[in-house]
Amino acid sequence: MTAISDAIKALQKSFRKHRSCTEHIFDVEKSAGDKKKAAAELRVVEAPFKALEAAVRDKCGTQWLETEQKLKAAEEAIGCQLTARVLPPAIIQEFKKLPKTTDDIERLIHREQVRLNCMLPVDISLEQEYQRRKKFIEQQEKDLASIEAQMITTKEQMENIRSKWLPELEQLLERINAGFVRFFRALGCAGEVSLYRGEHPDKYDQYGVCIRVKFRDHE
């Protein structure tokens, strides 16, 4: 019995080892399948990635070349190497003359571009005539501004004076009109006195007294 029991145990142990090996083989095969699938997926995305990488590398190379050229041009313009990290005093003074804000710098650039576009070979007499007319226009603008200011002041003064005499005149005509109406009513007629202001109330020379009388009903 002992020999049979030992044999059965040996068979069970061997079966467990065989089963473990079989499961391991399945795991290896599954891992190999997953690896092949991942490799296939990698190949699908690898080509576009390499194309994008090449495009980025080419773009960076072009921009680097343009940057080098602009850097060289800037160094030639200011007369020193920018890598020195220290600008010449003359350049620093020129920078101090520039506007401080982006908007002011853009306006300065626009103004200089306009001047550059206008820098054409012209006769000196034309330049002198242009300057003369420019000064004339500036003087006319100043004179116009002064006249407009005087007109505003005069208008305010007129309104101030008008506010004093016009109400008194209207009250006087109202009293006259009241007596006029009573008088003509006593005669069996109708009459009215009013202030005529004309078509333009600001033109006082057109003001007048309007007298209307009706002696008969059909008139």
C-alpha positions as CSV (number, residue, x, y, z in Angstrom):
1,M,0.0,0.0,0.0
2,T,2.8,2.3,0.8
3,A,4.3,1.8,-2.7
4,I,1.0,2.5,-4.4
5,S,0.5,5.6,-2.3
6,D,3.9,6.9,-3.2
7,A,3.3,6.2,-6.8
8,I,0.0,8.1,-6.7
9,K,1.7,11.0,-5.0
10,A,4.4,11.0,-7.6
11,L,1.9,11.0,-10.4
12,Q,0.0,13.9,-8.8
13,K,3.2,15.9,-8.5
14,S,4.1,15.1,-12.1
15,F,0.6,16.2,-13.2
16,R,0.9,19.4,-11.3
17,K,4.3,20.2,-12.9
18,H,2.9,19.3,-16.3
19,R,-0.1,21.6,-15.8
20,S,2.1,24.4,-14.6
21,C,4.3,24.0,-17.6
22,T,1.3,24.0,-19.9
23,E,-0.1,27.2,-18.3
24,H,3.3,28.8,-18.6
25,I,3.4,27.9,-22.3
26,F,0.0,29.4,-22.8
27,D,1.1,32.6,-21.0
28,V,4.2,32.8,-23.2
29,E,2.2,32.3,-26.4
30,K,-0.3,35.0,-25.2
31,S,2.5,37.4,-24.5
32,A,4.0,36.7,-27.9
33,G,0.7,37.4,-29.5
34,D,0.3,40.6,-27.5
35,K,3.8,41.6,-28.5
36,K,3.1,41.0,-32.2
37,K,-0.1,43.0,-31.9
38,A,1.7,45.9,-30.2
39,A,4.4,45.7,-32.9
40,A,1.8,45.9,-35.6
41,E,0.1,48.9,-34.0
42,L,3.5,50.6,-33.5
43,R,4.3,50.2,-37.2
44,V,0.9,51.8,-38.1
45,V,1.7,55.0,-36.1
46,E,5.5,54.9,-36.7
47,A,5.4,56.2,-40.3
48,P,3.3,59.3,-39.6
49,F,5.4,60.0,-36.5
50,K,8.6,59.8,-38.5
51,A,7.1,62.0,-41.2
52,L,6.1,64.6,-38.5
53,E,9.5,64.4,-36.9
54,A,11.2,65.0,-40.2
55,A,8.9,68.0,-40.9
56,V,9.6,69.5,-37.5
57,R,13.3,69.0,-37.8
58,D,13.2,70.7,-41.3
59,K,11.1,73.6,-39.9
60,C,13.4,74.0,-37.0
61,G,16.4,74.0,-39.2
62,T,14.9,76.7,-41.5
63,Q,13.9,78.9,-38.5
64,W,17.3,78.4,-37.0
65,L,18.9,79.6,-40.2
66,E,16.6,82.6,-40.4
67,T,17.4,83.4,-36.8
68,E,21.1,83.3,-37.4
69,Q,20.7,85.6,-40.4
70,K,18.6,88.1,-38.5
71,L,21.1,88.0,-35.6
72,K,24.0,88.7,-37.9
73,A,22.1,91.6,-39.5
74,A,21.3,93.0,-36.1
75,E,24.9,92.7,-35.0
76,E,26.1,94.5,-38.1
77,A,23.5,97.2,-37.6
78,I,24.5,98.0,-34.0
79,G,28.2,97.3,-34.5
80,C,28.6,94.7,-31.8
81,Q,28.0,91.1,-31.0
82,L,24.7,90.4,-29.2
83,T,26.3,87.4,-27.4
84,A,28.5,89.9,-25.5
85,R,25.4,90.8,-23.4
86,V,26.6,94.4,-23.2
87,L,25.4,97.0,-25.7
88,P,27.6,100.0,-26.6
89,P,26.7,103.3,-24.8
90,A,25.7,104.9,-28.0
91,I,23.1,102.1,-28.7
92,I,21.8,102.4,-25.2
93,Q,21.2,106.1,-25.6
94,E,19.3,105.4,-28.9
95,F,17.1,102.9,-27.1
96,K,16.3,105.4,-24.4
97,K,14.9,107.8,-27.1
98,L,12.4,105.2,-28.3
99,P,8.8,105.0,-26.9
100,K,8.1,102.9,-23.9
101,T,4.8,101.1,-24.9
102,T,4.1,98.8,-27.7
103,D,1.3,101.1,-29.1
104,D,3.6,104.1,-29.2
105,I,6.3,102.0,-31.0
106,E,3.8,100.8,-33.6
107,R,2.7,104.4,-34.2
108,L,6.3,105.5,-34.6
109,I,6.9,102.7,-37.1
110,H,3.8,103.7,-39.1
111,R,4.9,107.3,-39.1
112,E,8.4,106.5,-40.3
113,Q,7.0,104.2,-43.0
114,V,4.8,107.0,-44.2
115,R,7.8,109.3,-44.3
116,L,9.8,106.7,-46.1
117,N,7.1,106.3,-48.8
118,C,7.1,110.0,-49.3
119,M,10.8,110.3,-49.7
120,L,10.9,110.8,-53.5
121,P,13.3,113.0,-55.5
122,V,11.5,116.4,-55.6
123,D,12.4,119.9,-56.5
124,I,13.5,122.1,-53.5
125,S,10.9,124.7,-54.5
126,L,8.1,122.1,-54.0
127,E,9.4,121.3,-50.6
128,Q,9.4,125.0,-49.7
129,E,5.9,125.4,-51.0
130,Y,4.8,122.4,-49.0
131,Q,6.2,123.8,-45.8
132,R,4.7,127.3,-46.5
133,R,1.2,125.8,-47.1
134,K,1.6,123.6,-44.1
135,K,2.3,126.6,-41.8
136,F,-0.6,128.5,-43.5
137,I,-3.0,125.6,-42.8
138,E,-1.8,125.3,-39.2
139,Q,-2.3,129.1,-38.7
140,Q,-5.8,128.9,-40.2
141,E,-6.7,126.0,-37.9
142,K,-5.5,128.0,-34.9
143,D,-7.5,131.1,-36.1
144,L,-10.6,128.9,-36.6
145,A,-10.3,127.4,-33.2
146,S,-10.0,130.9,-31.7
147,I,-13.1,132.1,-33.6
148,E,-15.1,129.1,-32.5
149,A,-14.2,129.7,-28.9
150,Q,-15.2,133.4,-29.3
151,M,-18.5,132.3,-30.9
152,I,-19.2,130.0,-28.0
153,T,-18.5,132.8,-25.5
154,T,-20.6,135.3,-27.4
155,K,-23.5,132.9,-27.6
156,E,-23.4,132.2,-23.9
157,Q,-23.4,136.0,-23.3
158,M,-26.4,136.5,-25.6
159,E,-28.3,133.7,-23.9
160,N,-27.5,135.3,-20.5
161,I,-28.8,138.7,-21.7
162,R,-31.8,137.2,-23.4
163,S,-32.8,135.4,-20.2
164,K,-33.1,138.8,-18.6
165,W,-35.0,141.0,-21.1
166,L,-37.1,138.4,-22.9
167,P,-39.2,137.4,-19.9
168,E,-39.9,141.0,-19.0
169,L,-40.9,141.8,-22.6
170,E,-43.3,138.8,-22.6
171,Q,-44.8,139.9,-19.3
172,L,-45.3,143.4,-20.7
173,L,-47.0,142.2,-23.8
174,E,-49.2,139.9,-21.8
175,R,-50.5,142.9,-19.8
176,I,-51.0,144.9,-22.9
177,N,-52.8,142.0,-24.5
178,A,-55.1,141.6,-21.5
179,G,-56.2,145.2,-21.8
180,F,-56.4,145.0,-25.6
181,V,-58.7,141.9,-25.4
182,R,-61.0,143.6,-22.8
183,F,-61.3,146.7,-24.9
184,F,-62.2,145.0,-28.1
185,R,-64.5,142.6,-26.3
186,A,-66.4,145.6,-25.0
187,L,-66.8,146.8,-28.6
188,G,-68.1,143.4,-29.6
189,C,-65.0,142.6,-31.4
190,A,-61.9,140.5,-30.8
191,G,-58.3,141.5,-30.6
192,E,-54.9,140.1,-29.6
193,V,-51.4,141.3,-29.1
194,S,-48.4,138.9,-29.2
195,L,-44.7,138.8,-29.7
196,Y,-43.5,137.9,-33.2
197,R,-40.1,136.1,-33.2
198,G,-39.7,135.5,-36.9
199,E,-38.3,132.3,-38.4
200,H,-35.0,132.4,-36.5
201,P,-35.4,133.2,-32.8
202,D,-31.8,134.1,-32.5
203,K,-32.2,137.0,-35.0
204,Y,-33.6,139.7,-32.8
205,D,-33.9,142.2,-35.6
206,Q,-36.8,140.1,-36.8
207,Y,-38.7,140.5,-33.5
208,G,-41.9,142.5,-33.6
209,V,-45.3,143.1,-32.1
210,C,-48.1,141.2,-33.8
211,I,-51.6,142.8,-33.5
212,R,-54.6,140.9,-34.7
213,V,-58.2,142.3,-34.8
214,K,-61.5,140.7,-35.8
215,F,-64.4,143.1,-36.2
216,R,-66.9,140.6,-37.7
217,D,-67.4,136.9,-37.1
218,H,-66.7,136.0,-40.7
219,E,-63.4,137.9,-40.8
